[in-house]
Amino acid sequence: MKKLKAFGIIAATALMVAACSNKEQQQIKQNSEEESADVAAIIRDSTVYGLCGSGSSINTLQVIIDSGDTINFKVTEAQEAGMVFGGYQDGDRIAVLPMMGKKNVAKMVINQSALLGEWVMPNPLDGSSEMGINIKEGGIVEGIEQSSVVYKTWRIFNGKLEMLTQREGGGEEEEVLKFDLLMLGPDTLVIKDAEDTYNYGHRHEVKHRIELKFDDETNDDFIM
């Protein structure tokens, strides 16, 4: 009788140990899955890319996405939060970050067409010259009067402006610079990284116009 009782205690103890072990394994698995989900959220780009459609209005942004489908985004919340950068008009290249859980509501809108061009600011070392970046179509970016850094590519990723760079003379190691957009207009680009804020102005192309003027012009001057 005593042997059966002892056996029962041992069996019960073994079951408790097994239950605790299974519970710990489930907890470890759950933690691992949550960590994987967090990593995936960081790696995954939730941005929707496409062209601004003619059906856009003040409160609605129509985007013809790269797959060919059309999505109408409500932009009221993004406008009120100051998260519409560069405005939008028919044909512009647009990046939209949808609000979590509301795929047809825009959290942020970035006009990628408005980002293009040469953006310069006074050189902080002497103030007498300009330096900056030249953002081009096709994801190409170049530095302007920045000999120590080689700029290579740019993209919008989860609402941030990212630029792939390489230090001159620093070997083959590349670095991804990440910036938050603070302002984007026809003549202004303000971006911020973890430490500094950069205020750029748009360098517009100067077009030279040549005017021909005839002395004592008469109708005979234009007869062939």
C-alpha positions as CSV (number, residue, x, y, z in Angstrom):
1,M,0.0,0.0,0.0
2,K,2.8,2.3,0.9
3,K,4.5,1.5,-2.4
4,L,1.4,2.4,-4.4
5,K,1.0,5.7,-2.5
6,A,4.7,6.6,-3.1
7,F,4.3,5.7,-6.7
8,G,1.3,8.0,-6.9
9,I,3.2,10.9,-5.4
10,I,6.1,10.4,-7.9
11,A,3.7,10.2,-10.8
12,A,1.9,13.4,-9.7
13,T,5.2,15.2,-9.3
14,A,6.3,14.1,-12.7
15,L,3.1,15.4,-14.3
16,M,3.6,18.8,-12.5
17,V,7.2,19.1,-13.7
18,A,6.1,18.2,-17.3
19,A,3.3,20.8,-17.1
20,C,5.6,23.5,-15.9
21,S,8.1,22.5,-18.6
22,N,5.4,22.7,-21.3
23,K,4.3,26.1,-20.0
24,E,7.8,27.5,-20.0
25,Q,8.3,26.2,-23.6
26,Q,5.1,27.8,-24.7
27,Q,6.1,31.1,-23.1
28,I,9.5,31.0,-24.8
29,K,7.8,30.2,-28.1
30,Q,5.4,33.1,-27.6
31,N,8.2,35.5,-26.8
32,S,10.1,34.4,-29.8
33,E,7.1,34.9,-32.1
34,E,6.5,38.4,-30.6
35,E,10.2,39.3,-31.2
36,S,10.0,38.0,-34.7
37,A,6.9,40.0,-35.3
38,D,8.6,43.2,-34.0
39,V,11.6,42.5,-36.3
40,A,9.3,41.9,-39.3
41,A,7.5,45.2,-38.6
42,I,10.8,47.0,-38.7
43,I,12.0,45.3,-41.9
44,R,8.6,45.4,-43.7
45,D,7.8,48.6,-45.6
46,S,4.1,49.5,-45.1
47,T,4.3,52.4,-47.5
48,V,2.0,52.5,-50.6
49,Y,3.6,53.9,-53.7
50,G,2.0,55.2,-56.9
51,L,0.9,58.2,-58.9
52,C,-1.6,60.8,-57.8
53,G,-4.9,60.3,-59.7
54,S,-7.2,62.8,-61.2
55,G,-9.9,61.9,-58.7
56,S,-8.0,63.5,-55.8
57,S,-9.5,66.4,-53.9
58,I,-8.8,68.4,-50.8
59,N,-9.8,65.6,-48.4
60,T,-9.2,62.6,-50.6
61,L,-6.0,61.4,-52.3
62,Q,-6.5,59.0,-55.2
63,V,-3.4,56.8,-55.7
64,I,-2.9,54.6,-58.8
65,I,-0.5,52.2,-57.1
66,D,2.4,50.4,-58.9
67,S,0.4,47.2,-59.3
68,G,-2.2,49.1,-61.3
69,D,-5.0,49.2,-58.7
70,T,-6.5,52.4,-57.4
71,I,-6.9,53.3,-53.8
72,N,-8.7,56.4,-52.4
73,F,-7.2,57.6,-49.1
74,K,-8.8,59.9,-46.6
75,V,-6.2,62.6,-45.8
76,T,-8.0,64.7,-43.3
77,E,-6.2,63.3,-40.3
78,A,-2.8,63.6,-42.0
79,Q,-3.5,67.2,-42.9
80,E,-4.5,68.1,-39.4
81,A,-1.4,66.5,-38.0
82,G,0.9,68.3,-40.5
83,M,1.9,65.0,-42.1
84,V,1.2,65.9,-45.8
85,F,4.6,66.8,-47.3
86,G,4.8,68.6,-50.6
87,G,1.1,68.6,-51.3
88,Y,-0.2,66.6,-54.3
89,Q,-1.5,67.0,-57.8
90,D,-2.4,64.8,-60.8
91,G,0.6,62.8,-62.0
92,D,2.9,63.3,-59.0
93,R,4.8,60.3,-57.6
94,I,3.3,59.8,-54.1
95,A,4.2,57.7,-51.1
96,V,1.4,57.1,-48.5
97,L,1.8,55.5,-45.1
98,P,-1.6,54.2,-44.1
99,M,-2.8,54.5,-40.5
100,M,-2.5,51.2,-38.6
101,G,-5.8,49.2,-38.8
102,K,-7.3,51.7,-41.3
103,K,-5.8,50.9,-44.8
104,N,-7.9,53.7,-46.5
105,V,-6.8,56.4,-44.1
106,A,-3.5,58.1,-44.6
107,K,-1.2,58.7,-41.6
108,M,1.5,60.4,-43.8
109,V,1.7,61.6,-47.4
110,I,5.0,62.3,-49.1
111,N,5.2,63.9,-52.6
112,Q,8.2,62.2,-54.0
113,S,8.1,64.4,-57.1
114,A,8.5,67.4,-54.9
115,L,11.6,65.9,-53.3
116,L,13.4,65.9,-56.6
117,G,16.1,68.6,-57.3
118,E,19.1,70.3,-55.8
119,W,18.7,71.2,-52.1
120,V,21.4,73.4,-50.6
121,M,22.2,75.3,-47.4
122,P,25.1,77.4,-46.2
123,N,28.3,75.5,-45.4
124,P,28.4,75.4,-41.6
125,L,32.2,75.6,-41.7
126,D,32.5,79.0,-43.3
127,G,29.0,80.1,-44.5
128,S,30.4,81.5,-47.7
129,S,29.6,78.5,-49.8
130,E,26.8,76.1,-50.3
131,M,26.5,72.3,-49.7
132,G,23.7,69.9,-50.0
133,I,22.1,67.0,-51.9
134,N,20.8,66.4,-55.3
135,I,17.8,64.0,-55.3
136,K,17.1,62.5,-58.6
137,E,14.6,60.2,-60.2
138,G,15.2,56.4,-60.1
139,G,16.4,56.5,-56.5
140,I,19.7,58.3,-57.3
141,V,21.2,60.9,-54.9
142,E,24.4,62.9,-55.2
143,G,26.2,65.2,-52.8
144,I,26.7,68.8,-53.6
145,E,30.1,70.1,-52.4
146,Q,30.5,67.3,-49.9
147,S,33.9,65.7,-50.6
148,S,34.0,63.5,-47.5
149,V,30.7,61.6,-48.2
150,V,29.6,59.8,-51.3
151,Y,25.9,59.7,-51.7
152,K,24.5,56.7,-53.7
153,T,20.8,56.0,-53.4
154,W,17.7,57.3,-51.7
155,R,14.2,55.9,-50.9
156,I,11.2,56.5,-48.7
157,F,10.8,53.7,-46.2
158,N,8.0,53.6,-43.6
159,G,7.7,57.4,-43.8
160,K,11.4,58.2,-43.4
161,L,13.8,59.5,-46.0
162,E,16.8,57.1,-46.2
163,M,20.0,57.7,-48.1
164,L,22.8,55.1,-48.7
165,T,26.2,56.7,-48.3
166,Q,29.9,55.8,-48.1
167,R,32.7,57.8,-46.4
168,E,35.4,58.9,-48.7
169,G,38.5,56.9,-47.9
170,G,36.6,54.8,-45.3
171,G,36.8,51.5,-47.1
172,E,33.8,49.7,-48.6
173,E,31.6,50.1,-45.5
174,E,28.3,51.7,-46.4
175,E,25.9,53.6,-44.1
176,V,22.2,54.2,-44.3
177,L,21.3,57.7,-43.1
178,K,17.7,58.0,-41.9
179,F,15.8,61.3,-41.7
180,D,12.3,62.4,-40.5
181,L,10.6,64.9,-42.8
182,L,9.6,68.1,-41.0
183,M,8.8,70.3,-44.0
184,L,8.6,70.1,-47.8
185,G,7.6,72.9,-50.0
186,P,8.5,74.3,-53.4
187,D,11.6,76.1,-51.9
188,T,12.0,74.4,-48.5
189,L,13.1,71.0,-47.3
190,V,13.7,70.4,-43.6
191,I,14.8,67.0,-42.4
192,K,16.0,65.7,-39.1
193,D,18.2,62.8,-38.0
194,A,18.9,61.6,-34.5
195,E,21.1,64.6,-33.7
196,D,20.7,67.5,-36.1
197,T,18.1,69.4,-38.2
198,Y,18.9,70.4,-41.8
199,N,17.2,73.3,-43.4
200,Y,17.6,73.3,-47.2
201,G,16.5,75.7,-49.9
202,H,15.7,74.6,-53.5
203,R,18.3,75.6,-56.0
204,H,16.4,76.5,-59.1
205,E,17.9,76.1,-62.6
206,V,18.7,79.5,-64.0
207,K,17.6,79.7,-67.6
208,H,19.3,82.2,-69.8
209,R,17.2,83.8,-72.4
210,I,18.7,85.4,-75.5
211,E,16.8,88.2,-77.1
212,L,17.5,89.3,-80.7
213,K,16.8,92.9,-81.5
214,F,17.1,94.5,-84.9
215,D,18.1,98.2,-85.2
216,D,15.5,100.2,-87.1
217,E,13.2,97.2,-87.7
218,T,11.0,97.4,-90.7
219,N,8.7,94.9,-92.4
220,D,11.4,94.4,-95.0
221,D,13.6,92.8,-92.4
222,F,11.3,89.7,-92.2
223,I,10.7,89.2,-95.9
224,M,12.4,86.1,-97.3
